[in-house]
Structures are given as structure tokens and as C-alpha cells.
Amino acid sequence: MSFVFKRLSSTATPIRKTALYELHTSLGGTMVPFAGYSMPVKYAKQTHIQSHNWTREHAGLFDVSHMLQSSLSGPEATKFLHKITPTDFSKVPLNQGTLSVLLLPETGGIVDDTLITKQKDDQYYIVTNAGCIEQDTKFFRNQLKDSGFNCNWEPISGRALLALQGPTAHLALKKLVKNSDGLDHLFFGCRKNFQLNNGVDVEIARCGYTGEDGFEISIPNEKSMEFAEALLRDAEVEPIGLAARDSLRLEAGMCLYGHELNTDITPVEASLNWVISKSRRGEGGSCTEKFNGFSKIMDQLNNKSYNRVRVGFQYLTRGPAARHETRIFDADGKREIGVVTSGSASPSLQHTNIGQAFVERGLHKKGTKLTVQVRNRFYPIEIVRMPFVPTHYYKPNY
């Protein structure tokens, strides 16, 4: 997948290993440097496509321990979040998480996308991207210093993070958890403490990066191997690598930092208006604190003062996939109007080529016909709604 090879550049920093490295190699994982870690792209037992389809139909186990887990706590923790994100965390229920974005002052550019869970009124659990660890750490520390809010942010060490994704993920996990009926009441976005049958305490969130029902489990490093091996003894569970993780998230219409998101892109341009809580938008809003980049972002929302929008697209004919940085033109191939951010053949859509891109505002509406230039040839595409395939999040029926 394109994202894998974009992040394999050599570095003077020693490559780190997650607590599950030995498991990956024992399973025939093809290991590559990714975001400073040695991570599996795929495993010997399955091809990339087989791994993708297995996750859609059964349950896939991903090692996501390279991502940064951190905690924010203190009397003014919520006020601090209201400075650095556009989301109203005063309205988030306890044990509930929500996707948000970290914003630069003045410009409102996206430092990273993040999943933030409220553990208490003044305590939050935060997960951010592996490739942004240095950038995010500097951002949190500098913003705390500059703002003077009474709270503390610290990375969480010594814990692995595993993602179990797919329609049978809950069945596999229930076999290993005490009070497993509690998982039936753990809905999408929720995170709670559980205990495994062997007495190990874990923290389980119902979320993921595939569009399927699934979980992310935070567990002490020294207990993670035994837990992963127990999951993999279930006939429904297979280990899944980075390649399938990327094609799954692309079909789900999810952003990848460094492709769809960066510090030059605002939430409005990224089609993430929903992370900007209505109560944070100024006049009439119940939350009056202004977030980083407030003036620019509100001007974009109110006055449409932006000229590019993130969209999804689909090929109308066969051809080579349009990868990252492929140029997009109007329907006649005369005028350049955008750029591809991610693209590949979709295993779930009979290998039809799909992708995400930024295009000129006005040419972003569903059904708009455009062209992509690949290897000096033009291929017709059409703007489509995302996600490309239906999501299957576990939510209450009411």
C-alpha cells in the first residue's frame, strides 16, 4: 500500500520493536520500518487481499502498539482540550471517546487526528498517530506551557495496544474476558476496564480503523504476548498487517495523517466539519472558549472562504490505481484541479479503483466527473460519497 512505502525511509534513529515483535516474526511477518518501529506489512499465511477480506468477514488482529497512548489530567484539563481542539468535551459522557483534531494556533492547521476518551471530568485518555509522536509531544508540551492551564499531559509507557476488528471480533474477545456480558453493553466509542480470565486487567475501547465492529485493547507489555496468542488460537482470528489496515481504512473513508491531513489543512478543508461542535462555533454556543485557529476556521464555515475540499472518488473504467500525489484534472483533461491523497484497488468492490483527494470547491459534489493522470494517460473518475463500503459499528438500537 502507498502509505507503507511512503514511510519506509531510513533514519539514524534505531528502529524500535513492539512487545509483540517476536510473535510477528514467528508468524512469518514481513517486517518493515514504519513510524520508527519494525512492523508487519503482511504475514506468510495470507496475501494482502486475503487479510483484507478476512477482516471484513471474520476477525483480524492488529498490533497498533506503535501508536502513542497518553493521559491528560488536572482541574483545567477540559479547558486545555477546548484550546487545542474544536470539540466540546464538556458534553462527552464519561467513558466515551470521540475523534477530534489537534489544531495549530492562528492557522487552524491539523497537527494530528486523535481519539480522546473522557475517563473522569478532569481526566482523559488520548491516542495519537505513531508517525507524529515527536510532533505531538512537542505540541502538547508547548501548548501547556504557553496556555498556563492547570493540568498535566504525559505519555503512557509499558502498555501494548491491540486492535481486534471484524464481525466476529466480539465473539473471540468474549471467550477471554470475565463478565463478558459487559461487552454487550460496550457500544461504539465507549472504553471501560475489564479483567481477562487469567486475572490481567485491561482497558477495552469499542472502536477501530476499519469500519467494522471491533475493539482496541490496552494491556501491559508483559501480558500482551499471552493475550495475542490466546486470541489467535480462535479459528475466527488471523493476524493482519499494515497493508490490509490501509486498504480497510481507505474503504471506510478514514483519513491517514500525512496524506489527507497535515498542518496546512484545516478541518473544514478535510471535510471534518462534524468534529467542530456546534456549541464551539461562537454566537449562541454554550461553550465560549475559542479554539486554536478559531477565526480562520469559522470564516471558512460561515463564508466558504476555502478553495479545496477532501472527497472520495471512484474509477469509471479499468486502469492503474491513482496513488498519492497523482494529479487530477477536469473532465476534459485540460485544467488541473486537484491531487490524490490515497488510492488503491478496493478488495471489497471487485477491485474497482477508489481514492481520496483534494479538489477545487465547486467540483467536489457527488456525481462530478473528473480525470486522473496516471503514466501519461487520463482515466475518468467520479466523485462519490464516503465511506465506500457500509460501516458496521456496534451502536444501541434506540
PyMOL commands that set and color helices and strands:
alter all, ss='L'
color gray80, all
select helices_A, chain A and resi 2-6+21-26+48-57+77-84+89-91+130-147+169-174+180-185+221-232+242-251+273-275+278-280+294-303+347-349
alter helices_A, ss='H'
color red, helices_A
select strands_A, chain A and resi 31-34+37-40+59-63+68-73+96-103+110-120+123-128+152-155+159-165+191-195+201-205+214-220+237-239+308-315+327-329+336-345+353-360+369-374+377-384
alter strands_A, ss='S'
color yellow, strands_A
deselect
rebuild
show_as cartoon
